[in-house]
Amino acid sequence: MGDVQLDLQFSGDIWHWRGPAPFFFVTVPEEESAQLHEVAGAVTYGWGMLPVRARIGSTGWKTSLWPKDGLYVLPLKVAVRRAEQLDEGDVVTAQLLLG
């Protein structure tokens, strides 16, 4: 199996999932999610999660995309939201590097 690498950029609204552990996410749009689905089989490590390096503004971090409703969602850590002064409803542009 060859190395899979995918570099994506997208914009979306930050939303809050109020579960047992509250999380903030940005949904990866349909077109970019479709590109991720094409390579997911080569990189997923279970439950459809995809390891990525993400960047918003000047803050970069390692995380995993979560599958949700046929798309992927990017979780935003507290440290990232604080560093970039982000909150629910803000529109952000994220860069993802898969692989």
C-alpha positions as CSV (number, residue, x, y, z in Angstrom):
1,M,0.0,0.0,0.0
2,G,1.5,3.4,-1.0
3,D,1.6,6.4,1.2
4,V,-1.7,8.3,1.2
5,Q,-1.5,12.0,1.6
6,L,-4.3,14.5,1.2
7,D,-4.1,18.3,1.8
8,L,-7.4,20.1,2.2
9,Q,-8.7,23.5,3.2
10,F,-12.3,24.3,4.1
11,S,-14.4,26.8,6.0
12,G,-17.2,26.2,8.3
13,D,-19.1,27.3,11.5
14,I,-18.0,26.1,14.9
15,W,-20.8,24.2,16.6
16,H,-21.1,22.7,20.1
17,W,-22.1,19.1,20.8
18,R,-23.5,18.9,24.3
19,G,-22.8,15.3,25.3
20,P,-21.3,13.7,28.4
21,A,-18.1,15.6,27.4
22,P,-18.9,18.8,25.5
23,F,-16.9,19.2,22.3
24,F,-16.7,21.9,19.7
25,F,-16.5,20.9,16.0
26,V,-16.3,22.2,12.5
27,T,-18.0,20.1,9.9
28,V,-16.0,19.2,6.8
29,P,-18.1,20.1,3.8
30,E,-19.5,17.5,1.4
31,E,-16.9,17.8,-1.3
32,E,-13.9,17.6,1.0
33,S,-15.6,14.8,3.1
34,A,-16.0,12.9,-0.2
35,Q,-12.3,13.2,-0.9
36,L,-11.5,12.0,2.6
37,H,-13.9,9.0,2.1
38,E,-11.9,8.0,-1.0
39,V,-8.7,7.5,1.0
40,A,-10.2,6.6,4.4
41,G,-9.7,2.9,4.0
42,A,-6.0,3.3,3.9
43,V,-5.6,5.4,7.0
44,T,-8.5,4.9,9.4
45,Y,-7.7,3.3,12.7
46,G,-11.2,2.2,13.8
47,W,-14.7,3.6,14.0
48,G,-13.9,5.5,10.8
49,M,-11.7,8.0,12.6
50,L,-9.0,9.6,10.4
51,P,-5.7,10.9,11.9
52,V,-4.9,14.4,10.6
53,R,-2.7,17.4,11.3
54,A,-5.0,20.5,11.5
55,R,-4.3,24.2,11.4
56,I,-6.5,27.2,12.1
57,G,-4.8,30.5,12.0
58,S,-1.3,30.1,13.5
59,T,-2.3,27.1,15.6
60,G,-1.6,23.6,14.5
61,W,-2.3,20.4,16.2
62,K,-2.7,16.6,15.7
63,T,-6.2,15.2,16.0
64,S,-8.6,12.8,14.4
65,L,-11.7,13.5,12.2
66,W,-14.8,11.8,13.3
67,P,-17.4,10.4,10.9
68,K,-20.9,12.0,11.4
69,D,-23.9,11.8,9.1
70,G,-21.9,10.8,6.0
71,L,-19.4,13.7,6.6
72,Y,-16.5,14.3,8.8
73,V,-16.2,16.7,11.8
74,L,-13.0,18.3,13.1
75,P,-12.9,18.5,16.9
76,L,-11.5,21.8,18.3
77,K,-9.5,21.5,21.5
78,V,-9.9,24.1,24.2
79,A,-6.3,25.1,23.7
80,V,-6.9,25.8,20.0
81,R,-10.1,27.8,20.7
82,R,-8.3,29.9,23.3
83,A,-5.2,30.5,21.2
84,E,-7.3,31.6,18.2
85,Q,-10.1,33.3,20.3
86,L,-12.8,31.1,18.8
87,D,-16.3,30.3,20.0
88,E,-19.5,28.6,18.9
89,G,-20.9,30.2,15.7
90,D,-17.6,31.6,14.5
91,V,-16.7,30.8,10.9
92,V,-13.1,29.4,10.6
93,T,-10.9,28.2,7.8
94,A,-9.1,25.0,8.6
95,Q,-6.3,23.2,6.8
96,L,-6.0,19.5,7.1
97,L,-3.1,17.2,6.2
98,L,-4.0,13.6,6.1
99,G,-1.3,11.0,5.9
